[in-house]
């Protein structure tokens, strides 16, 4: 199982709507609203990194109000 954290920037006023939508997505294991440089952080868990990449592109970036994402892949030892 692979994990990644995604920092999400949202258009002003869309934070709650985007958060509610993202929280219901299948691969999201945790989601939190943030104060500071980014608006939302989510933890994604999937079988491989390709699945995570496709999920970010197709499921998160396509949500109305999402303006930018930054994916942080967790190291596997």
C-alpha positions as CSV (number, residue, x, y, z in Angstrom):
1,X,0.0,0.0,0.0
2,X,1.3,3.4,-1.0
3,X,0.5,6.7,0.7
4,X,0.7,10.3,-0.4
5,X,-0.3,13.7,1.0
6,X,-1.8,16.3,-1.3
7,X,-1.8,20.0,-0.5
8,X,-4.7,21.6,-2.2
9,X,-5.2,25.3,-3.0
10,X,-8.8,26.4,-3.5
11,X,-10.4,29.5,-5.0
12,X,-11.6,32.0,-2.3
13,X,-15.0,31.0,-0.8
14,X,-14.9,27.5,-2.2
15,X,-13.0,25.9,0.7
16,X,-16.0,24.2,2.4
17,X,-17.6,23.0,-0.9
18,X,-14.3,21.5,-2.1
19,X,-13.6,19.9,1.3
20,X,-17.0,18.3,1.4
21,X,-16.5,16.9,-2.1
22,X,-13.0,15.6,-1.6
23,X,-13.8,14.0,1.8
24,X,-16.2,11.6,0.0
25,X,-13.7,10.3,-2.6
26,X,-12.8,6.7,-2.5
27,X,-9.0,6.8,-2.0
28,X,-9.0,9.6,0.6
29,X,-8.1,8.2,4.1
30,X,-8.0,11.6,5.9
31,X,-8.8,15.2,5.0
32,X,-8.3,18.4,6.9
33,X,-8.9,22.1,6.3
34,X,-5.8,24.2,6.8
35,X,-4.9,27.7,7.8
36,X,-1.8,29.2,5.9
37,X,-0.3,28.7,2.5
38,X,-2.6,25.8,1.5
39,X,-6.3,25.3,2.1
40,X,-6.8,21.5,2.3
41,X,-4.5,18.5,3.0
42,X,-5.6,15.0,2.2
43,X,-4.0,11.6,2.6
44,X,-4.4,9.1,-0.2
45,X,-3.8,5.4,0.0
46,X,-3.6,3.2,-3.0
47,X,-2.0,0.0,-4.4
48,X,0.6,1.9,-6.4
49,X,1.9,5.4,-7.2
50,X,0.3,5.3,-10.7
51,X,-3.1,5.0,-9.2
52,X,-2.4,7.9,-6.9
53,X,-1.2,10.1,-9.8
54,X,-4.3,9.3,-11.9
55,X,-6.5,9.9,-8.9
56,X,-5.0,13.4,-8.2
57,X,-5.3,14.3,-11.9
58,X,-8.8,12.9,-12.6
59,X,-10.6,13.1,-9.3
60,X,-9.1,16.0,-7.3
61,X,-7.9,18.5,-10.0
62,X,-11.2,18.2,-11.8
63,X,-13.2,19.5,-8.8
64,X,-14.7,22.9,-9.3
65,X,-12.8,25.4,-7.2
66,X,-9.5,23.5,-7.0
67,X,-6.8,25.9,-8.3
68,X,-3.6,23.9,-7.6
69,X,-2.3,20.7,-6.0
70,X,1.1,19.6,-4.7
71,X,1.5,15.8,-4.1
72,X,4.0,14.6,-1.5
73,X,4.7,10.9,-1.9
74,X,5.6,9.0,1.2
75,X,8.9,7.1,1.2
76,X,8.7,3.3,1.3
77,X,11.6,1.4,3.1
